[in-house]
Amino acid sequence: MPRKALVSTVADFFAGLPANRRDAVERVRDVIRSHLPPGYEEAIGKGMLVYQVPLATYGDTHNGHPLWYVALASEKSYLSLHLLPIYGSRALADRLASGFQAAGKRLDRGKACIHFQSADDLPLECIGAIVASIPIERWIEIARAARRR
């Protein structure tokens, strides 16, 4: 597992992963990238592979950093997929739970993250549909509305 503080590029992120984790992350990454609406960019943030709104598109964030949409992390004992849209949307959270149930897979999640060991633990079709569900303009609107609360 790469030390998060030392990871600054996508190549560094993948180079630091053991082969079994690299394969899982690459499969999930392929699903994310093939379903990601236009405008989001892939980057490294806090040692994770993130898909974010570039500052040039939306720079008025609460912390001055790009607005994250989805992230992939290699933690000590599991991999983690951060699907930020499920945190604020009961409909998307329910869609995720239904996708796991329909695929006969166990959902191990926090508020917006899903813990997994292998890409086979995930209903990748459902994950792709959730990633595809929010265009960048709508994600910015959601962020602005959340800041006004």
Buried (B, 14 or more C-beta within 10 A) or exposed (E): BBEBEEBEEBEEBBEBBEEEBBEBBBBBBEBBEEBBBEBBBBBBBEBBBBBBBBBEBBEEBEEEEBBBBBBBBBEEEBBBBBBBBBBBBEEBBEBBBEBBEEBEBEBBBEEBBBBBEEBEBBBBEBBBBBBBBBEBEEBBEBBEEEEEE
